[in-house]
């Protein structure tokens, strides 16, 4: 079992920055890719960024150049550094972890990010 707990969300003005964290516990040695997704009201959950165990990253076009995903394996923590935030970034942000052997996905409970104009 894997448990993921996000934190760091909040209210910020346009152009501001936030850092989200996702603390993992449980059988994390089995994790491979980890990522961030978001869901705005009335919308489907969408991909934001992911990072492999080796550090390879990928980003959605809408956040590239503004967001940076990173992981600190010793602390079992995933981060999302968000800069130059825009109102359209407003959403609940979810952390996802993928079990390397099975492809099973674990999700956190989400953290709200609100960007005011």
TIKOL-437700 format. One record per residue: residue in three letters; x, y, z of N, C-alpha, C in turn. Coordinates in steps of 0.02 Angstrom, whole numbers, padded with zeros to 5 digits, always signed. Layout:
<pts>
ALAXYZXYZXYZ
...
</pts>
This chain:
<pts>
UNK+00042-00060+00000+00000+00000+00000+00043+00062+00000
UNK+00018+00113-00031+00051+00178-00035+00002+00232-00015
UNK+00024+00277+00027-00018+00335+00045+00017+00398+00021
UNK-00022+00443-00009+00003+00506-00035-00035+00563-00003
UNK+00001+00612+00024-00031+00669+00056-00002+00733+00026
UNK-00046+00771-00008-00025+00834-00038-00032+00891+00012
UNK+00008+00943+00002+00004+01004+00042+00033+01061+00001
UNK+00022+01122+00026+00052+01180-00006+00006+01222-00048
UNK-00055+01199-00058-00102+01238-00097-00124+01301-00059
UNK-00160+01344-00094-00183+01405-00062-00207+01456-00113
UNK-00217+01516-00089-00240+01572-00131-00180+01617-00147
UNK-00172+01632-00211-00117+01674-00233-00140+01719-00289
UNK-00109+01776-00296-00127+01822-00350-00093+01802-00415
UNK-00121+01826-00469-00091+01814-00535-00018+01835-00535
UNK+00024+01792-00562+00095+01805-00563+00133+01778-00503
UNK+00097+01755-00454+00128+01729-00394+00154+01658-00402
UNK+00180+01632-00347+00211+01566-00347+00186+01525-00288
UNK+00186+01460-00298+00171+01412-00244+00214+01351-00254
UNK+00226+01315-00200+00259+01250-00204+00215+01198-00172
UNK+00195+01150-00212+00156+01094-00186+00203+01037-00167
UNK+00184+01001-00115+00221+00943-00093+00175+00883-00090
UNK+00204+00824-00101+00167+00762-00096+00211+00713-00058
UNK+00191+00698+00003+00229+00652+00046+00203+00582+00037
UNK+00248+00537+00022+00229+00467+00010+00251+00423+00068
UNK+00209+00377+00086+00226+00328+00137+00202+00260+00115
UNK+00226+00209+00146+00208+00141+00126+00262+00111+00082
UNK+00243+00069+00036+00290+00031-00005+00315+00073-00064
UNK+00349+00128-00048+00367+00174-00101+00424+00149-00144
UNK+00461+00098-00121+00516+00073-00162+00490+00044-00227
UNK+00425+00029-00228+00396+00001-00289+00373+00054-00338
UNK+00381+00117-00321+00355+00170-00363+00402+00184-00421
UNK+00374+00202-00475+00413+00220-00534+00398+00293-00550
UNK+00353+00303-00597+00336+00372-00614+00292+00403-00560
UNK+00302+00467-00550+00258+00505-00506+00238+00568-00543
UNK+00178+00592-00530+00156+00649-00568+00105+00692-00532
UNK+00091+00748-00563+00040+00794-00540-00014+00801-00593
UNK-00075+00802-00569-00133+00812-00611-00176+00866-00578
UNK-00222+00895-00616-00266+00944-00586-00336+00939-00616
UNK-00384+00962-00577-00453+00960-00599-00488+01024-00578
UNK-00509+01063-00627-00548+01123-00614-00622+01106-00614
UNK-00662+01147-00581-00735+01133-00577-00764+01126-00647
UNK-00802+01072-00656-00835+01059-00720-00790+01029-00773
UNK-00727+01020-00757-00680+00992-00806-00656+00922-00785
UNK-00629+00886-00833-00598+00822-00817-00530+00833-00787
UNK-00506+00783-00751-00439+00786-00723-00389+00785-00781
UNK-00339+00829-00777-00291+00833-00832-00220+00827-00806
UNK-00178+00804-00851-00107+00795-00836-00072+00863-00830
UNK-00027+00868-00781+00012+00928-00772+00086+00913-00785
UNK+00113+00864-00748+00184+00849-00755+00198+00780-00725
UNK+00252+00747-00749+00273+00686-00717+00349+00682-00716
UNK+00373+00639-00672+00445+00628-00665+00457+00554-00653
UNK+00505+00525-00688+00521+00455-00678+00569+00446-00620
UNK+00580+00384-00602+00627+00370-00548+00697+00394-00565
UNK+00712+00398-00630+00777+00421-00651+00782+00496-00660
UNK+00726+00531-00651+00728+00604-00654+00705+00634-00720
UNK+00685+00592-00767+00658+00619-00830+00591+00652-00818
UNK+00582+00711-00846+00520+00748-00834+00483+00762-00899
UNK+00419+00775-00891+00377+00794-00947+00322+00840-00920
UNK+00301+00888-00961+00253+00937-00939+00197+00947-00991
UNK+00140+00965-00966+00087+00987-01011+00108+01053-01043
UNK+00086+01064-01104+00105+01125-01139+00083+01188-01101
UNK+00028+01183-01066+00000+01241-01032+00042+01265-00973
UNK+00086+01221-00948+00125+01240-00888+00200+01240-00902
UNK+00220+01216-00959+00292+01214-00975+00324+01283-00970
UNK+00382+01285-00938+00417+01348-00929+00396+01385-00866
UNK+00340+01365-00836+00317+01398-00775+00319+01350-00715
UNK+00307+01287-00727+00305+01238-00673+00366+01192-00677
UNK+00390+01170-00619+00446+01123-00616+00429+01068-00567
UNK+00434+01005-00592+00422+00948-00549+00489+00920-00526
UNK+00492+00899-00463+00553+00869-00437+00534+00818-00384
UNK+00581+00775-00367+00570+00725-00316+00632+00719-00272
UNK+00621+00708-00210+00675+00698-00162+00663+00630-00130
UNK+00696+00580-00158+00682+00512-00137+00698+00499-00063
UNK+00750+00531-00038+00769+00521+00032+00714+00544+00079
UNK+00677+00594+00058+00622+00620+00098+00555+00593+00075
UNK+00557+00550+00024+00495+00520-00002+00445+00574-00021
UNK+00468+00627-00053+00426+00683-00067+00431+00704-00140
UNK+00374+00720-00168+00369+00747-00236+00349+00820-00230
UNK+00377+00861-00274+00362+00933-00272+00337+00957-00339
UNK+00300+01012-00336+00282+01048-00397+00291+01122-00382
UNK+00342+01151-00413+00355+01222-00405+00317+01258-00461
UNK+00274+01304-00441+00231+01338-00489+00247+01413-00487
UNK+00267+01439-00543+00283+01511-00549+00237+01543-00600
UNK+00233+01610-00596+00193+01648-00643+00123+01618-00650
UNK+00091+01608-00594+00026+01576-00594-00027+01620-00627
UNK-00074+01586-00660-00128+01619-00696-00196+01595-00669
UNK-00247+01635-00678-00313+01613-00653-00334+01545-00681
UNK-00313+01529-00741-00332+01464-00770-00294+01405-00738
UNK-00247+01420-00694-00214+01367-00656-00255+01346-00595
UNK-00308+01383-00581-00351+01367-00524-00380+01297-00531
UNK-00370+01255-00482-00393+01186-00485-00374+01150-00419
UNK-00400+01091-00412-00375+01046-00360-00318+01006-00392
UNK-00261+01006-00359-00202+00972-00385-00193+00906-00348
UNK-00183+00853-00388-00177+00786-00361-00108+00757-00377
UNK-00082+00721-00330-00020+00684-00339-00036+00612-00358
UNK+00002+00584-00405-00008+00515-00426+00058+00478-00423
UNK+00056+00416-00400+00114+00372-00401+00096+00308-00436
UNK+00143+00283-00476+00132+00223-00515+00177+00167-00489
UNK+00148+00110-00475+00187+00052-00453+00221+00022-00514
UNK+00287+00017-00510+00325-00004-00569+00308-00073-00593
UNK+00294-00119-00547+00284-00188-00567+00216-00202-00595
UNK+00166-00163-00574+00097-00178-00595+00065-00123-00635
UNK+00092-00063-00633+00060-00006-00666+00002+00022-00627
UNK-00009-00003-00567-00065+00021-00527-00052+00094-00506
UNK-00104+00135-00507-00098+00205-00488-00125+00218-00418
UNK-00087+00256-00380-00111+00282-00316-00121+00357-00322
UNK-00172+00383-00289-00188+00454-00291-00190+00483-00221
UNK-00170+00546-00216-00180+00582-00154-00250+00612-00152
UNK-00264+00648-00098-00331+00675-00088-00340+00743-00122
UNK-00285+00774-00143-00289+00838-00178-00278+00898-00133
UNK-00253+00951-00163-00244+01014-00128-00268+01071-00174
UNK-00306+01117-00147-00337+01170-00187-00287+01226-00201
UNK-00283+01245-00264-00244+01304-00285-00293+01353-00317
UNK-00294+01414-00291-00338+01465-00319-00296+01526-00336
UNK-00300+01547-00400-00263+01605-00423-00312+01661-00439
UNK-00306+01716-00403-00352+01772-00413-00324+01820-00466
UNK-00370+01850-00502-00350+01896-00556-00344+01967-00530
</pts>
